[in-house]
């Protein structure tokens, strides 16, 4: 029997889809939340190919537990395992442009000294929390505990303990913000380049695909165009500091050109 994705030989221990088996190497590109045995291969094939494409260039620059960031390519990934500093699972890999929302927060905060049931002067308080990553895209809305039992700093205010979230969380928030800044800078530069060509090729399909970040291999669909347009319009919203409406106008013009091609 062969893998329904890569066509390589599989054994009896390989994971099973509803219509065949998949090798462990290919399984690493499919989200863990998908119930394979009740899922047809055609459903996960698109997910598999997109995640494999992103994973091919992923190179971790930092990690917090099972959360890995690639700040060069503006990607992040949640993986239970790692090898040579990079994740081994790419089922939950995202580009920052896919996001409609994200959060990195403390949860399950507890004082392990109280949990031990001991008391007295020799018992030292120890505040810990789990770090939760909240991810929202057009296709995914999920929470991940990326690191457990992380120590929190705290101070005493009379008989009360006032705690602060771990510094690691604050550092990673800044890293995420930097990735958003990076992509906004790249998009601005790209739009500026396209604006120079606007008068020469205002109805060119290649130009429009470039504006909407679509490759020449992508089959045009109304849903795809709307997602690309809406994602970019959100990036160039005045709330993000873009007062020049010409960016949004370029995106809408590209959308119109490609819509007429469908």
N, C-alpha and C positions, 0 to 999 in steps of 0.2 A: 504493500500500500504506500502511496505517496502523499506528501503534504499538499493540501488544497491550495496553499498560497505559493510556495516556492517549488513544488513538484519534486522535492528531495524525498528519499525513502524515510519512512517513519516506523517506529516499533510499537508494540502493544501498550507501552506505558505513555505514549504521546497523548496530549489532550485531544478530546473529540468534539467536533462541531456536529450540528444536526445532520449534515450531509457529507461527513468525512472527517479525517484527522488533520491536525495541524502540528508541525514540529515545535519544539520548545523555543527554538530561535525566533520563529515567526510569532509565537504566542507572546513574546516580550513586547510586541508593538501594539497589542490589543488591550484596552482598559480592563482592569481586573474585575470591575463591576458587571461586565457583560457575561451572561450565563451561556457559556459556549454550547452546551448540549442541546439547548433549545433555539440556537441561532444558526441561520443559513450562512454559508460562506460569502454569498454576494453582499450580505448586509455589512460584514466586517471588512470586506476587501478594500473599500475606499478609506476607511479608518486606518487600516494596516498600511496602505501605500503612503498616505499623508504623514503618518507618524514615522515611518521608515525614512522618508525624505528629510524630515526635520532632524531625526536622530543622526543621520549621516554627517551632519555638520556640527552636532552638539559637542562642545568641549567645556566642561564645568570649570568655572572660575571661582566658585565658592559654594559651600553647602551648609545647611542647618538641618542636622538629622537626615531625614529622607528627602529633603527639599534641595534640589541642585539648580544653581543659576548659571547660565551662559550669557554673561553681560556683553560679549562680543557680538553674538547673533540675536540678542534680545529674546532668548528662550529660557524656559524653566521646566523642570521635570520633577515628578515625585516617584521615587524608586526605593524599594525595600533593600535592595542590594547595590553594591558598587564594586568596581574593579579598576584599579589604577586611578582612583579618584573620580571616575565617571560612573554614572548609573548603569545598571544592567537591565533595567525595565524601562520601556519607553511608551507604555500604554497611556500614561498620563503626562504628555508633553505638550506644551503650549507656547505660542508666540504671543508677545504682549499685545499685538494688534487684534488678537482673537478675543481679548477680555472685554466684558461689559461690566465687570465688577471684581474686586479682589480685596482680601483682608488677611492680616496676620495678627492673631490675638492670643492672649493667655486664656486658658480654660482649665477647669478642674483644679483650682488653686486649693492647696491644703497645707496644714502644719503637720509634718510627719511626726513631730515630737508628741503632739496630742493623740495622733493615731496609734502611737505605740502603747498608750495606756499608762505610761509611767508618769511620775510627777516628782517634784522636789527641785532643789537648787542645782542638782547635777544634770538635769534634763535641759538640753539646749534647743531653743526653737529652730525650726528649719522649714522655711516656706518654699514650696515647689509648685510648679504648674506644668501643664502640657501646652505645647505650642500648636495652635490650629491654623491651617491655611484654608481660606474660603475662596473658591474659584467659581466665577460665573462667566459663561460664554453663551453664544446663541444655541449651542448644542448641549452644554454641560452646566450643571449646578451641583457642586459637590464640596464636602468638607474633608480635610485630611489632617490627622494628627501626625505632624512631621517629626516631633521630638517630645519625649515624655520625661517627667520628673526633672525639669530644669530648675535650678535654684534661683530664687528671686531675692533681691536685696530688700532689707526691711529695717525699720527703726521703731523704737518704742515711744508711744505717746501716752504717758500714764500707764494704765492697765491694758491699753490697746496696742496692737501691732499694726503699723502702716507699712504696706509692702509696695514695691515697684516692680514692673515687668522686667524680665531679663534684658540686659543690654544687647544681647544677640538679636532680639526681635527688632529693636530700634535700628540696628545696623542694617538688617535685611530689608526693612522698609525703605531705607535710604537707597539701597541697591535697586529695589524695584522702581523707585521714583527716577533714578538715574537712567534705567532702561527706557522708561517712558520718554524722558528728555532726549535720549539718543535717537529713538525712532521718530520723534517729532522733528528733530533736526534733519534727519535723513529725508523725511517726507517733504519738508520745506525746500531742501536743496533740489530734490527731484522735481517738485512742482515748478520751481523757478526755471529749471532746465527745459521743462516741457513748455512753459510759457513763451520761451524764446522761439520755439518751433510752431507756436499756435497759428501765426499768420501764414505760414508756409503749408501746413497740413492740417487745417482745422477739422476735417472730416475723415482723417485717416484712422483706420481700425487699429493699426499697430500703435499709434500715438495714444488712442483711447485705452487700449489694454495696458499700456505702460502707466497711465495715470491711475488706473484702478488696481494696479499690482496683479494683473492677470497674465499668465504666460500664453504664448501662441498655441500651446497644446490644450489649454482649457476649453472645453466645449461650453459655449455661451448658453446660459439659462437665465430666466428672469429672476429666479431666487438667488443665484450666484451674484448677479449684478447688483441686486438690492443690498445684499449683505456687504459687498465690497464698498458700495457707495455710502451706506449708513455708517460703516466703521470709520471711513475717512472723514465724513462730515462731522462725526463726533470728535475726532482728533482736532479738526480745524475750527471747533466751536469757539466763539468769543470768550467763553468761560475759561478756556485753556490759554488765553492770552493772544489769540489770533484775531487782530482787528481788521486785517486785510481780507475782505470778502472774496477777493479774486481766487483764492485757493479753493473755496467751496464752489465757486462758479465753474472752475476748471473740472472739478470732480463731477458736477452735474452735467456739464457738456459731454464729458466722456461717457457718462451713463446713457445720455440721450443717443449718442452715436451708436453705441453697441446695442441698445434696445432696438434700434431700427434694423440692425443686422439679423436679429432673431426671426 
